[in-house]
Amino acid sequence: MFKILAAMSASLVLAASSVAADKSRPIDRALDKVMERGWPGVAVLVETPDGTVQTAAAGLASLEQGTPLTPTARFHMCSINKTFTAVAILRLVDQGKLTLDEKVTAILDQPVVKRIPYIEGITVGQLLDHSSGIYPTNNDPTYLKTLIGAEAFSGRVWKPEEMVELATRPENKPAAKPGEGHHYSDTNYILLGMIVERVAREPYKLHVARTILKPLGMDDTYFHSDVLAGKRTTAPSVANGYIKLTKDLTNAVTFNPRFPTPRTGWLNTSTAAESIDAAAGLVTTLPDLHKFAAALFRGKLLSPRSQSFMTAVAGEMTGIEAGKQKTRTLQAAATAFGLVLFKAGDGPGGFNTLMAFHPRTGTIFVGFTNQFGDFDEVDVMMTDLMSAAVSD
């Protein structure tokens, strides 16, 4: 969500109340060390190479109530949501209903889509791997104003076509021409969600629930937009999300003063959680997300050809120095403990999330912290927490 803002602190240290009392596990010791950074809470689930699943959590799900965070707490997965959309699209490709080379305008005929700069030359595959160059609506000031700014409590819920319209405005220039590099943009996945609906001939949410969530037994996963629409209530186990008001962040964003301040220098921005169904709208639990991650990374959801497209970024990491990352359909990082394939997310609702895979050992890691603000939360989860699990 805020990837562009990351380019532009008050320290609060909370007691690390780890769910697991046994501190002999490396993951628990690593978790306690990470909590010294002052995060409200952090929870992780790791499947080790021998198939053992470990969970751990520390800190609080609610600063206001003092509620301990547990490994089964629900959380907003943010942009990890995009991998569900990618799987839905690639399955339609596997079924022969779509091709990666197909032009977007051959599928979507809405006038607003046709006004996107260079849209005539943009393909489905370029939306998937962020090489379309389309303007990134995820950081659009008009949109952010309705989430965390002056209009944050207006109750506005954006429709996909309204988000796409932001990418057609003269002041919102494309990041690049199609095929000229990879430029992360939520707009790509908003369009892919619209394509799913057109090709599958059913609503996006119904299609994802029917073809992914239900078959995998992800019964604790749902769309936040259903809560906003009054179709379901917010589960009491959803963790609150918090923004840490660092100097860089407050210099870049003006926050609505109505957000609660549970601690000096912190905002509870849970109500700013996004509801863009195809890009950042799913709420889940670590056990549920693990079901998806295990099926995805082990090639159980897609054909070999589509799986190769999904994980193609791994082939680009040869010789890349540790600390460098690339974003395509999935993301990849060169770390001190080897290549990591992953998808991360963050957002104004106050979360940072990580779903990752270590190909060399087969380790799967899913985790989140209910903080946004330091801009290194995902890197810390990977280098400090996932590495502890891989080296265990």
C-alpha positions, -999 to +999 in steps of 0.1 A: +000+000+000+025+027+012+055+015-008+061+049-022+060+066+012+087+042+024+112+062+003+105+095+020+105+077+166+089+076+194+099+043+210+073+023+229+086-010+243+058-035+253+063-065+274+067-096+251+040-119+264+048-149+242+020-174+238+044-203+240+060-205+275+089-227+263+117-204+253+139-232+241+127-228+205+147-203+184+115-188+170+104-178+206+137-162+214+138-144+181+102-132+187+111-117+221+141-100+206+120-084+178+095-071+204+123-050+218+117-028+188+084-016+204+059-033+181+024-036+195+023-073+187+036-099+163+024-134+155+040-161+133+034-196+120+062-217+106+062-250+089+097-265+092+113-289+066+102-320+086+065-309+084+063-296+119+041-265+124+052-240+151+032-210+162+042-181+184+029-147+193+039-118+215+025-084+226-010-072+223-039-074+198-054-043+215-034-016+232-066-001+246-079-033+262-046-050+269-057-081+250-029-105+243-022-113+207-025-150+198-014-170+167-051-175+158-061-138+158-076-125+126-058-098+107-060-079+075-036-096+051-032-064+030-015-071-004-010-108+002-045-107-012-030-101-046-017-137-048-053-149-045-062-128-075-031-140-094-041-176-087-077-170-099-064-155-131-038-182-138-064-209-132-086-193-158-055-194-181-050-231-172-087-237-182-082-221-216-105-192-209-078-166-210-042-161-221-014-141-206-008-123-240-044-112-243-050-075-243-069-060-214-092-041-238-101-073-255-118-084-222-128-052-205-148-027-226-158-002-199-151+034-210-131+042-179-107+013-187-102+025-222-091+059-209-061+045-191-029+057-209-013+030-231-041+005-222-044-007-258-010-023-256-012-037-220-017-075-216-030-097-188+005-109-180+018-073-176-009-067-150+002-098-131+039-089-130+035-052-126+051-043-159+021-024-173+033+009-160-002+019-149-005+047-123-004+033-088-037+043-072-027+027-039-008+060-031-032+084-047-038+115-024-076+115-032-079+079-022-057+082+009-077+112+021-108+090+024-088+064+044-067+083+068-071+120+059-098+146+061-126+123+048-115+092+068-148+089+086-171+097+057-180+060+052-170+060+015-164+026+000-146+027-034-158+007-063-132-009-087-143+015-115-138+045-092-103+034-084-095+028-120-107+063-128-079+077-107-054+062-132-070+082-160-067+117-146-043+140-164-024+148-132-018+111-125+009+101-149+018+064-157+049+051-139+062+040-173+052+027-207+041-010-209+070-033-207+095-007-194+103-022-160+082-034-131+064-008-112+042-019-083+006-008-086-027-018-070-044-007-102-031-038-119-049-061-095-081-040-095-082-046-132-074-083-128-103-086-104-126-071-130-112-096-156-120-125-132-156-113-130-159-109-168-142-142-177-156-164-149-190-148-152-195-145-115-186-119-089-150-118-079-156-125-042-179-155-050-153-169-074-124-167-050-145-181-022-158-210-044-126-219-061-099-211-034-112-204+001-137-232+004-116-260-013-087-252+010-109-251+041-102-214+048-133-210+069-119-181+090-111-159+059-135-133+046-137-100+027-136-068+048-160-052+023-187-076+035-183-061+070-186-026+056-217-036+036-233-050+067-233-086+054-213-098+084-201-085+117-164-079+125-152-110+144-141-101+180-108-118+173-096-093+147-065-076+160-064-038+160-040-021+137-017+008+147+003+034+129+035+047+146+038+084+140+074+086+129+088+119+116+090+106+080+054+095+081+039+126+096+059+148+072+043+128+043+007+123+055-019+144+073-039+121+096-075+127+106-075+138+143-105+115+150-083+084+151-079+071+186-045+076+203-040+046+226-004+058+233+015+090+226+028+089+191+004+061+180-029+059+162-054+031+161-062+032+124-081-001+123-111+016+106-088+026+077-083-010+066-087-013+029-116-030+012-103-034-024-114-070-029-089-080-055-059-062-041-061-058-003-095-067+011-092-102+028-092-108+065-076-141+076-058-161+103-023-175+103-036-211+102-058-202+072-031-184+054-008-213+059-032-235+041-030-213+010+007-207+013+014-245+015-008-252-016+007-223-035+044-228-029+042-266-034+025-262-068-009-276-059-030-248-072-016-242-107-004-261-137+034-263-140+034-236-167+014-212-146+034-220-115+066-211-135+051-177-143+040-171-107+076-179-094+096-165-124+112-138-102+133-165-085+151-171-117+161-135-118+179-136-085+211-154-095+241-134-084+220-108-066+236-095-034+220-101+000+195-075+009+182-069-026+146-077-036+126-078-068+088-076-074+070-095-101+039-116-096+055-128-064+085-111-047+119-125-041+147-115-017+184-124-015+191-130+022+220-142+043+202-176+046+194-179+009+167-170-017+132-163-003+101-162-024+074-141-007+044-118-009+042-090+016+016-064+025+011-032+044-016-007+047-032+023+064-051+000+086-019-005+106-006-039+096+025-054+079+022-090+067+044-117+052+038-150+034+072-165+025+089-197+013+125-209+015+130-231-015+162-247-004+147-261+028+110-260+020+103-238+051+070-219+049+065-188+070+035-166+076+034-137+100+022-102+108+027-073+131-001-049+139+021-019+133+029+003+103+054+032+104+090+020+105+090+008+069+112-021+078+087-044+095+086-070+067+123-071+064+127-077+102+101-105+101+121-121+073+157-116+085+151-120+122+121-144+125+121-165+094+158-169+095+155-183+131+131-209+118+152-218+088+184-222+109+166-242+136 
